[in-house]
């Protein structure tokens, strides 16, 4: 069974050319980052929220209070949004690499046409396959990545808003 799956992927990569192989490795890296971010934002976040609230309570009310508060907020936001730029870049890179595969596949089609004319349909079909598979692969990876990124970004923004509301309540309570 594993050998059949390997043969299927190997055949897909051979038909799509080297760009599909590059897209395959990018997709693995992208979904490792996305999986780690899902784990952090949905499972491990409670410890960070508790630590944030504890640090909020422990802030000294001195002349640097607002600066320390701002620093605490920035640290939390940096942890929550960490790796988002890498994820966004990889999502944007996939369709561009797919288009690069399209160009290389079309060059192969034009080479076949220049040598054999339009009479060799099998060679033309091979080049057209190499032109379309990378584009499809890049778009598919990008669409799935974009959907999951939207969920992650929404979750991170709601966490940030939730803790900042908590901070406002704490400040109001301590000013009274």
Beta strands, then each sheet from edge to edge (+ up, - down):
end
